[in-house]
């Protein structure tokens, strides 16, 4: 599952719910970024999601239903490595965009991982391996849940998050111009999950350079942790 939000009002605010089942995760906060890492059996701890000190944010929702066009086939870019390169500041958003627009992007066999990426200027890049990439220059807001924006609801799956998308969209349509990190947490709470549980909720106030997060749906403001990056 998972839900990604990027909002450009007076501030650029990014929100992310990591909905995860049966995988070990941890949060590592450094001066370079706040990283949500997943313990991979072969690779160890991998920084797959989070914010960096340059102002980039990386989310990687799973696309449901699975689309076989995302399986590796010949040369191309691995979407996971594109995401890690952006998160660790090895590439810029525009470099990732050019890579995604100039050649094939694939995921891992049997799973279509998407990219929900943004930069310090509030620009947004959504990548769906095997289907394409969509770039938005400082949109008012953008949302990505677990369905392909290229397919919308033409194909359905219980975990695609169509309802979460529309809940978030309705709340963002009515959001004030001074939309804040706290209000972003309010949307993340409204779209959080229990069956495939929301294990981390993260908000990046890009304008002020502060990352806030809470774990396991502990929404109380006093329970949130924070790290200033910029």
C-alpha positions as CSV (number, residue, x, y, z in Angstrom):
1,X,0.0,0.0,0.0
2,X,1.2,3.6,0.8
3,X,0.1,7.2,0.1
4,X,2.3,10.1,-1.1
5,X,1.3,13.7,-1.1
6,X,3.1,16.8,-2.4
7,X,1.5,20.2,-1.7
8,X,2.6,23.6,-2.9
9,X,0.9,26.4,-1.2
10,X,2.8,29.1,0.8
11,X,5.0,26.2,1.7
12,X,6.1,23.0,0.0
13,X,4.9,20.2,2.2
14,X,5.4,16.5,1.4
15,X,3.6,13.7,3.2
16,X,4.1,9.9,3.1
17,X,2.4,6.9,4.7
18,X,4.5,3.7,4.6
19,X,2.0,0.8,4.8
20,X,4.0,-2.3,5.3
21,X,3.3,-6.0,6.2
22,X,5.8,-8.6,7.2
23,X,9.0,-6.5,6.6
24,X,11.4,-5.1,9.1
25,X,12.0,-1.3,9.0
26,X,14.0,1.3,10.8
27,X,14.3,5.1,10.7
28,X,17.8,6.6,10.5
29,X,18.1,10.4,11.0
30,X,21.4,12.0,9.9
31,X,22.5,15.5,8.8
32,X,22.1,14.2,5.2
33,X,18.6,13.1,5.5
34,X,15.9,11.1,7.3
35,X,15.8,7.6,5.8
36,X,13.3,4.8,6.2
37,X,15.3,1.7,5.7
38,X,14.0,-1.8,4.9
39,X,16.0,-4.9,5.9
40,X,16.5,-6.9,2.7
41,X,17.5,-10.5,3.0
42,X,20.2,-10.2,0.4
43,X,21.2,-6.5,0.6
44,X,20.8,-5.7,4.3
45,X,19.4,-2.3,5.3
46,X,18.4,-0.3,2.3
47,X,17.4,3.4,2.4
48,X,14.3,3.2,0.2
49,X,12.1,6.1,1.4
50,X,12.5,9.5,3.0
51,X,13.9,13.0,2.8
52,X,17.4,14.4,2.1
53,X,19.1,17.7,3.0
54,X,18.9,19.0,-0.6
55,X,15.1,19.0,-0.4
56,X,14.3,15.8,-2.3
57,X,11.7,13.3,-1.1
58,X,11.4,9.7,-2.2
59,X,8.4,7.4,-1.8
60,X,7.9,4.1,-3.5
61,X,4.3,2.7,-3.5
62,X,3.5,-0.7,-4.9
63,X,1.3,-0.7,-7.9
64,X,-1.8,-2.9,-7.8
65,X,-2.7,-4.8,-9.8
66,X,0.8,-6.0,-10.8
67,X,1.7,-5.3,-14.4
68,X,4.2,-7.7,-16.1
69,X,5.7,-4.9,-18.2
70,X,7.6,-3.8,-15.1
71,X,9.6,-7.1,-15.0
72,X,13.3,-6.8,-16.0
73,X,13.8,-7.3,-19.7
74,X,17.1,-6.3,-21.3
75,X,18.8,-3.0,-20.7
76,X,17.1,-0.3,-18.6
77,X,17.1,1.5,-15.3
78,X,16.1,-0.2,-12.0
79,X,13.5,2.0,-10.3
80,X,14.8,1.1,-6.9
81,X,18.3,2.3,-7.8
82,X,16.9,5.5,-9.3
83,X,15.1,6.2,-6.0
84,X,18.2,5.4,-3.9
85,X,20.4,7.6,-6.1
86,X,18.0,10.5,-5.6
87,X,17.6,10.0,-1.9
88,X,21.4,9.7,-1.4
89,X,22.0,12.8,-3.7
90,X,23.9,10.8,-6.3
91,X,21.4,12.2,-9.0
92,X,19.1,15.1,-9.1
93,X,15.4,14.9,-9.8
94,X,16.0,16.2,-13.3
95,X,18.6,13.6,-13.9
96,X,16.2,10.9,-12.8
97,X,13.6,12.4,-15.0
98,X,15.8,12.3,-18.0
99,X,16.7,8.7,-17.3
100,X,13.0,7.7,-16.9
101,X,12.0,9.5,-20.1
102,X,14.8,8.4,-22.3
103,X,14.7,4.6,-21.8
104,X,13.0,1.7,-20.1
105,X,12.6,1.5,-16.4
106,X,11.9,-1.8,-14.7
107,X,11.1,-3.0,-11.2
108,X,11.8,-6.4,-9.6
109,X,10.3,-9.7,-10.9
110,X,6.7,-10.0,-9.9
111,X,6.3,-6.6,-8.2
112,X,5.6,-3.2,-9.8
113,X,7.2,-0.6,-7.6
114,X,6.4,3.0,-8.5
115,X,8.3,6.2,-7.7
116,X,6.8,9.2,-6.0
117,X,9.6,11.8,-6.2
118,X,9.8,15.5,-5.5
119,X,12.5,18.2,-5.1
120,X,13.1,21.4,-3.2
121,X,11.2,23.5,-5.7
122,X,8.1,21.3,-5.3
123,X,8.4,19.6,-8.7
124,X,7.0,16.1,-8.8
125,X,8.0,13.0,-10.8
126,X,5.9,9.8,-10.8
127,X,7.4,6.7,-12.5
128,X,5.5,3.5,-13.2
129,X,7.9,1.0,-14.6
130,X,6.9,-0.4,-17.9
131,X,4.3,2.3,-18.4
132,X,6.0,5.6,-18.3
133,X,6.8,8.7,-16.3
134,X,4.8,11.8,-15.5
135,X,6.5,15.1,-14.6
136,X,4.7,18.1,-12.9
137,X,6.3,21.4,-12.5
138,X,5.4,22.7,-9.0
139,X,1.8,21.5,-9.0
140,X,-0.7,22.8,-6.5
141,X,-0.8,19.2,-5.2
142,X,-0.2,15.7,-6.4
143,X,-1.2,12.4,-4.9
144,X,-0.1,8.8,-5.5
145,X,-1.5,5.8,-3.9
146,X,-1.3,2.2,-5.3
147,X,-2.9,2.4,-8.7
148,X,-1.2,3.4,-11.9
149,X,-2.0,7.0,-13.0
150,X,-1.9,5.7,-16.6
151,X,-4.7,3.2,-15.9
152,X,-6.7,5.0,-13.1
153,X,-9.5,2.6,-12.2
154,X,-9.7,0.6,-15.4
155,X,-8.1,-2.3,-13.6
156,X,-9.0,-2.8,-9.9
157,X,-7.5,-4.5,-6.9
158,X,-8.5,-4.4,-3.2
159,X,-5.2,-2.6,-2.3
160,X,-5.1,0.0,-5.1
161,X,-6.1,2.8,-2.8
162,X,-8.8,4.4,-5.0
163,X,-10.7,5.5,-1.9
164,X,-7.6,6.8,-0.2
165,X,-6.8,8.9,-3.3
166,X,-10.2,10.5,-3.3
167,X,-10.2,11.1,0.4
168,X,-6.9,12.9,0.2
169,X,-7.9,14.8,-2.9
170,X,-11.1,16.1,-1.3
171,X,-9.2,17.3,1.8
172,X,-6.5,19.0,-0.4
173,X,-9.1,20.8,-2.5
174,X,-10.3,22.5,0.7
175,X,-6.9,23.0,2.3
176,X,-5.9,26.6,3.2
177,X,-3.2,28.5,1.6
178,X,-1.1,28.3,4.8
179,X,-1.3,24.5,4.7
180,X,1.0,23.2,7.5
181,X,2.8,20.0,8.5
182,X,0.1,19.4,11.2
183,X,-2.6,19.6,8.5
184,X,-0.6,17.2,6.4
185,X,-0.6,14.7,9.3
186,X,-4.4,15.1,9.4
187,X,-4.6,13.8,5.9
188,X,-2.2,11.0,6.5
189,X,-4.3,10.0,9.5
190,X,-7.4,10.0,7.4
191,X,-5.9,7.6,4.8
192,X,-3.9,5.4,7.2
193,X,-4.4,1.6,7.1
194,X,-4.6,-1.2,9.7
195,X,-4.9,-4.4,7.6
196,X,-1.6,-3.6,5.9
197,X,-0.6,-1.3,8.7
198,X,0.7,2.2,8.4
199,X,4.1,1.8,10.2
200,X,5.6,5.2,9.5
201,X,4.0,8.6,8.7
202,X,6.4,11.3,7.6
203,X,6.0,14.9,6.7
204,X,8.7,17.1,5.2
205,X,8.3,20.8,5.5
206,X,10.6,21.5,2.6
207,X,10.4,25.3,3.0
208,X,11.5,25.2,6.6
209,X,13.8,22.2,6.1
210,X,12.2,20.1,8.9
211,X,11.2,16.4,8.8
212,X,8.6,15.2,11.2
213,X,7.6,11.5,11.7
214,X,5.6,9.2,13.9
215,X,5.4,5.4,14.0
216,X,2.5,2.9,14.2
217,X,-0.2,5.6,13.9
218,X,0.8,7.4,17.1
219,X,-0.7,10.7,15.9
220,X,-0.3,12.8,19.0
221,X,1.9,15.8,18.3
222,X,4.0,15.1,21.4
223,X,4.8,11.7,20.0
224,X,6.3,13.0,16.8
225,X,10.0,13.1,16.2
226,X,11.7,15.8,14.1
227,X,15.0,16.6,12.4
228,X,16.1,19.8,10.9
229,X,17.9,19.3,7.6
230,X,18.2,22.7,5.9
